[in-house]
Amino acid sequence: MLGRIGRWIDERGKFSDLWRSQMVEYKVPKNLTFPYAFGIMAIVALVIQIVSGIFLTMYYKPDIHLAFDSANYTIMKEVPFMWLIRHIHAAGANFFLAVVYLHILTGIYYNAYKKPRELTWIVGWAIYFVLLMTALSGYLLPWGQLSYWGMVVTTEIPTSIPGVIGETISVWMKGGYELGQITLGRFFGLHIWLLPLILLGLVSLHLYLVRANGISNPDGVEIDKKKEGVPFHPYITLKEGAYVMWYLAIFFFFVFFHMSHFLPADNYEPADPFKTPPHIAPEWYLLAFYTIFRSIPDKFLGFVVFNLALVLLLILPFLDFSPLRSAKNRPLFFIAFVILVISSIALTILGTMAPTPTNAMLGMIFTVGFIGFFLALPVISIVEWGWYKAKGGRNQ
Amino acid sequence: MIKAVFFTVLTLVFFFIIWFYNPFVHRETYQVPREHMAIINDYSKYAKEGRELFQQNCQACHSVRYDSMYLSSAEANPNMSALKEKYGKVLPRNVYEASFHSDLMALKESFGKVPPDLSTAYLSKGPQYLYAFILEPQKVLPGTSMPAVMEGRPEETAKIVAYLRSVSEPSPQEKNKRTLMGFITIGYLIFMGILLFLWRKKKLKEMGL
């Protein structure tokens, strides 16, 4: 009976053709490494966020008097299993960004942004940017001390633009001169509707572009898809399916046993505009940019540099015009990549520390390392064009 | 291979620092004697006793709204039962603050600020800080307007902390259930991952890859 229904649907919907052409006959390189699974992990994280977020909106109240209680009493104590949903949503946001960062670094390491995949990279950057906005707006919603003061600091960043413009942007973001009901209401709307919808559209476009151009290759050589590739299903689906299961196992370890870093203690205190907490720092995924902003003595210059860091990430495909692909074949690029990774890690960890002069000095040094990676790329590319010509135009 | 190990170790160290323990950040720590820590850890047993102690010593200034415990002056107010009937046992914050504004303002008059609600105090401050602060407020936070109500009564202080913990944290039975649920979920996922891997091996053999 079920088989007959299935056949009836398939005859009309042609789903098995779709499956065959898109999953089985779609060929991918055989040598894909583990980091290529970060992409599918990010999609899984997105789905988890959307589903758990829908459940949270059922009980959350976007009202400055009620938000804290709805999150910490109704959701955490009153409604059965909502604690689990909130843990999943809070840990999921951190895991989503962690996986996205690893995905970005994988893309840089294997030079997955090179022709013809520049557009994929640009759309991916847009996803990353919208994701940061989503995380930022969602962090305000519990209306605890950290939520409140984190957003106060964030909305003060534009005031470093001299003149009336910075002040105007800041007031426009807050919807007033201080954080209040208007801010909470608009961030709630953005967080649950606009930003996720943009995110879904961008992710679909990103996936389409990945399909249209084929998956890049860790060895830096394009494969002849007809002859060399392996079928996407079952070769990759089952392999990355297993990785996703283990990724979820780690995720649920945090959800059940280690939430203290995702629901930080200071945020269990209701927002109080008259009491500044001793340490205000954004979440870890923004700390690198925050440290860049904080280390530079001149506020406006700091603002310019941290925006420059974001823009350099966007135009990365055009900074790197070397004929060689993948850090495996590019020793100079590999060194620069290691400097980038170490600088990002150091900037993030410096952001958790107190803003002493020594830390500001270290912050400046690692800012140079971070920006230096992007500025060194054109030079590395020119050197590698030299090698390439000397070898007679062969790739390796 | 060396590169893979290098990047894996770097990633793991990074997330350990960010998500488990950050050695670069200095935190204030307070000591709780072992016998009193045992009371706080066995919070379901001492919660009732702690609640009575809280009513005797703290309720004049502090509320615990999530446990339906309000200021004594508010509890004595005849409006309270009507409010509870309308809004449920846990009154919304704005309703509570507006209805008993005069009581709260009287406290503000004498202490300089409204004493905070302690529903989530255990979660935001942790047992060590709460114990040390309630016992000797001036030593932990010089200049605070909190009077040393519990001075010289460490065991009763521990019981009050145990009560606050029972308000903030799920009961031990519930916690055990959650732990079991966690183990089952994680075990299931690891097992499914292994099954997928074995299935893939079989499939690839069939296909000759």
Interface residues (C-beta under 8 A of the other chain):
Chain A: H65 L66 F68 D69 N72 Y73 K77 W83 N94 A98 L102 V230 P231 P234 Y235 L238 K239 G241 A242 Y243 V244 M245 W246 L248 A249 F252 F253 F254 V255 F256 F257 H258 H261 A265 D266 N267 Y268 E269 P270 W284 F334 V341 I342 I345 T348 I349 T352 M353
Chain B: K3 F7 L10 T11 F14 F15 I17 I18 W19 F20 N22 F24 V25 R65 Y66 V90 P92 R93 N94 P116 D117 S119 T120 L123 S124 K125 G126 S168 P170 R178 T179 M181 G182 T185 I186 L189 I190 M192 G193 I194 L196 F197 W199 R200 K203 L204 M207 L209
